[in-house]
């Protein structure tokens, strides 16, 4: 029986330096050759994914569920309203917080992101195990992917979600109060340490997007397997039949998993695919 496989990206399919392990590419290629379908299910938007050197896939869920694509066909796309984008942009700028707008057309950042982003992304990479040299390289690559905008040019109508640097965790708590009608998450750093907050449309989760895709494909939930490494992936685990946590994952995702594989850079995906008999 063929399976529908959902892979988180950072820390699952690729490592925290955005490198695709050869064994992970081999696992995905062999699974697809065996008749299984493989989708990424990520917080990244399409523009960011297109900057990554990934293997061939059957489609993607992006923006933590805001965008669903199957073999190039857009199944669903539900982003933030222009009014919400303006509100978030103004709120972040008033607090002097660096942020970037995550759209399928590109990643658009403000002045403060150019100032605060490099150091924050070095912290992110180091928290995931990179040494200082590699962390700086990873940070530069990430920052080079931004399109810098100012003023009203940031008031866009094609935004899936917005990530902003946390000067303190209180920024995240305040965002929940300021935008009660939106979904507020945090991400970044080792384990579940919060470096960024993000805001997206209500009702948009990885779980909801998977349900939309399964309905579109006409397949049953019993044929699904998900792979993740962080708390944000728990919504995938809620709706998939079998769930795998990466060895480098946080404690919450490991506790919810049916199986824990090895680290992303220790053939984690390949080992799990073999264990589940998706590949020989």
Long-range contacts (C-beta under 8 A, 24 or more apart in sequence): 1-223, 2-34, 2-35, 2-36, 2-37, 2-223, 3-36, 3-37, 3-223, 3-224, 3-225, 3-278, 4-36, 4-37, 4-39, 4-214, 4-217, 4-219, 4-223, 4-224, 4-225, 5-31, 5-36, 5-37, 5-38, 5-39, 5-224, 5-225, 5-226, 5-227, 5-278, 6-39, 6-40, 6-41, 6-61, 6-206, 6-210, 6-224, 6-225, 6-226, 6-227, 6-236, 6-240, 7-38, 7-39, 7-40, 7-41, 7-226, 7-227, 7-269, 8-40, 8-41, 8-42, 8-227, 8-228, 8-229, 8-230, 8-233, 8-236, 9-40, 9-42, 9-44, 9-49, 9-52, 9-54, 10-42, 10-44, 10-229, 11-128, 11-229, 11-230, 11-246, 11-248, 11-249, 11-264, 12-227, 12-228, 12-229, 12-233, 12-246, 12-264, 12-268, 12-269, 13-40, 13-54, 13-227, 13-264, 13-269, 14-52, 14-54, 14-264, 15-128, 15-264, 15-265, 16-124, 16-125, 16-128, 16-129, 16-130, 16-138, 16-264, 17-125, 17-130, 17-134, 17-137, 17-138, 18-52, 18-138, 18-141, 18-142, 20-52, 20-53, 20-54, 20-55, 21-264, 21-265, 21-267, 21-269, 21-270, 23-267, 23-269, 23-270, 24-55, 24-264, 24-267, 24-268, 24-269, 24-270, 25-55, 26-270, 27-269, 27-270, 27-273, 27-274, 27-278, 27-279, 28-55, 28-56, 28-57, 28-269, 29-55, 29-56, 30-273, 30-278, 30-279, 30-280, 31-273, 31-278, 31-279, 32-56, 32-58, 34-278, 34-279, 36-278, 37-217, 39-70, 39-213, 41-206, 41-209, 41-210, 41-226, 41-233, 41-236, 43-161, 43-187, 43-198, 43-232, 44-102, 45-102, 45-103, 45-104, 45-107, 45-160, 45-161, 46-104, 47-102, 47-103, 47-104, 47-105, 47-106, 47-107, 48-102, 48-107, 48-145, 51-145, 59-213, 61-206, 61-209, 61-210, 61-213, 62-104, 62-160, 63-102, 63-160, 63-161, 63-200, 63-204, 64-161, 64-183, 64-185, 64-198, 64-200, 64-204, 64-205, 64-206, 64-232, 65-200, 65-204, 65-205, 65-206, 65-207, 65-208, 65-209, 65-235, 66-160, 66-161, 66-200, 66-201, 66-204, 66-209, 67-104, 67-160, 67-209, 68-209, 68-212, 68-213, 68-216, 70-213, 70-216, 70-217, 75-212, 75-213, 75-216, 76-209, 76-212, 77-104, 78-201, 78-203, 78-204, 79-103, 79-158, 79-159, 79-160, 79-161, 79-201, 80-159, 80-160, 80-161, 80-162, 80-182, 80-199, 80-200, 80-201, 81-157, 82-155, 82-156, 82-157, 84-179, 84-182, 84-199, 84-201, 85-154, 85-155, 85-156, 85-157, 85-159, 85-162, 86-155, 87-179, 88-162, 88-164, 88-179, 88-199, 89-154, 89-155, 89-162, 91-175, 91-178, 91-179, 92-162, 92-164, 95-167, 95-171, 96-167, 97-164, 97-165, 97-166, 97-167, 97-171, 98-164, 98-165, 99-162, 99-163, 99-164, 99-165, 100-146, 100-162, 100-163, 101-154, 101-156, 101-159, 101-162, 102-159, 102-160, 102-161, 102-162, 102-163, 103-156, 103-158, 103-159, 103-160, 104-158, 104-160, 105-158, 106-147, 107-145, 107-146, 107-147, 108-146, 108-147, 108-148, 108-149, 108-154, 108-156, 109-146, 109-147, 109-148, 109-149, 110-148, 110-149, 110-150, 110-154, 111-148, 111-150, 112-165, 113-146, 113-165, 114-143, 114-146, 114-148, 116-165, 117-142, 117-143, 117-146, 117-165, 118-143, 120-165, 120-188, 120-195, 120-196, 123-188, 123-189, 123-195, 124-188, 124-189, 124-195, 127-188, 127-189, 127-190, 127-193, 127-195, 128-189, 128-190, 128-248, 129-248, 160-200, 161-198, 161-199, 161-200, 161-201, 161-204, 162-198, 162-199, 162-200, 163-187, 163-196, 163-197, 163-198, 164-196, 164-197, 164-198, 164-199, 165-195, 165-196, 166-194, 166-195, 166-196, 166-197, 169-194, 171-197, 172-197, 175-199, 185-232, 187-230, 187-232, 191-250, 191-251, 192-230, 192-231, 192-250, 192-252, 205-235, 206-232, 206-233, 206-235, 206-236, 207-235, 207-236, 207-238, 207-239, 208-235, 210-236, 210-239, 210-240, 211-239, 225-276, 225-278, 227-269, 227-272, 228-253, 229-253, 229-264, 242-276, 244-272, 244-276
